[in-house]
Amino acid sequence: MTDDDPIQTYLMEFARRLPSHTRRAERAVVEIEDHLRERAEELCRKGMDARAAAKVAIEQFGDISRILRQFELQAPLNCEEQPMLRNFMTAVAALTTLFAGMIFVFSWLDDAGPTSLAAKLFGAVVIIAYNIVLLARLWTRDSRLWMRWVVSCGGLLLIAIGSAGFVWTAHLGLATGDWESYGFVAAALLVIEGVFAALYGMVDHFGVPRVAA
């Protein structure tokens, strides 16, 4: 029972506040447990009660927030695959932003009606704004709740927009014989970005490393 084991309670809270899917973070939890239990045993050998010894060992080790700040200063406990994933998502976001910017500019030169123009401009602005939030989340330490939700839900929205764009481009090609390959490329990029952004967002919300009982 963790209620009877202050060290286990401390470790569970420590693990809960660590980034998910990091082998270094899991090793850190194991090393901290070894240190705390060794110190508690030393205090027990001096005649202290086991529970009291555990509490003293924790107090001497330090507050969780302070320990986490020290880890961040020395060597951030980021996911080992995070830099590669961040660079990949940045590249895809840059390409989709470029496509959205082109749509925004060339829509004004199109002969489409006002409704079609408004839809294109709105879609381009939404994609650009979303990518700004996504890049801010990827490249800063800002982990505010609203930003995580925007990344998660926006990723699902991009999947829907990209899928619809793919179907619409195929429909126009079949109907007019004018196969616009850039439409397929843009739709595929939106789907890819959406999938990775949604997965990144879900890990942000729910991924927590486990601590052995």
Secondary structure, DSSP 4 states (H G I P E B T S, - for coil): -GGG-HHHHHHHHHHHTSPSS-HHHHHHHHHHHHHHHHHHHHHHHTT--HHHHHHHHHHHH--HHHHHHHHHHHS----TTHHHHHHHHHHHHHHHHHHHHHHHHHHTTS---HHHHHHHHHHHHHHHHHHHHHHHHHHSS---HHHHHHHHHHHHHHHHHHHHHHHHHHHHHHHHS---HHHHHHHHHHHHHHHHHHHHHHHHHH-------
